[in-house]
């Protein structure tokens, strides 16, 4: 390390993308249970702009100023005295505990995994909050089984792109909804049926689904109730479905937001490295263009996961 200063993106007050400030800060020093990571890539998640705007402050209060982001991939630059899981120079990826959009970050190691040799940093940066979210919804909460029918809303997005692939990997029949310009992309992920939500009401095409994964909320969630078969499951990543209504319909409905353990990170990383699924790297931006990255993410119409390049 040639300098003890670094660039980092911090938020000093809640608001729009203009509140993302690229600043020069001291390189942090890891506590005994932490590692210092030289960041190579960061995935931009919808929750990042929700935090930035203050939409999450009642549920997850953050101390201002804070460093944006959490989905990280990089190389261990230093280790705390109590850390034995990783060594200096080891490539890692996962969920950072204290922000990710900086040249160097410190984080606890419980949500980090070792980067497989043939997995790139940019690919690994799409896993946290993308593949892990899809995994926990489909398998931990949805208990998806081979042969079941799954409907994935927002199938072209950072979570949906992984959900389609993971459901197919499990042996399910997969239906995806997306806009017309993403249909070929979602088909390339393995979806058996793809519906253009702009021209077709999915409930007119699909019935008796075992599992619906909703990443849109609102009207999309409301219209999804009718297509879940009795005994099936409705999972939302955005809204909290009514448990009373679920009981009346004889289905399971819940908000899926459980964070994945490091074992899930490792398993997903290996699936990508083995070529069983592919990382949906979307638009890429250098760190200093993080405002443009947030603006694109906030439209909700991107393909795959937006990635920030921090180091080559």
Buried (B, 14 or more C-beta within 10 A) or exposed (E): EEEEEBBBBBBEEBEEBEBBBBEEBEBBEBEEEBBBBBBBBBBBBBBBBBBBBBEBEEEEEBEEBBBBBBBBBBBBBBBBEEBEBBEEEBBBBBBBBBBBBBBBBBBBBEBBBBBBEEBBBBBBBBBBBBBBBBBBBBBBBBEBEEEBBBBBBBBBBBBBBBBBBBBBEBEBBBBBBBBEEBBEBBBEBBBBBBBBBEEEEBBEEBEEBBBBBBBBBEEBBEBBBEBBBEEBBBBBBBBEBEEEEBEEBEBBBBBBBEEBBBEBBBBBBBBBBEEEBBBBBBBBBEBEBBBBBBEBBBEEBBBBBBBBBBEE
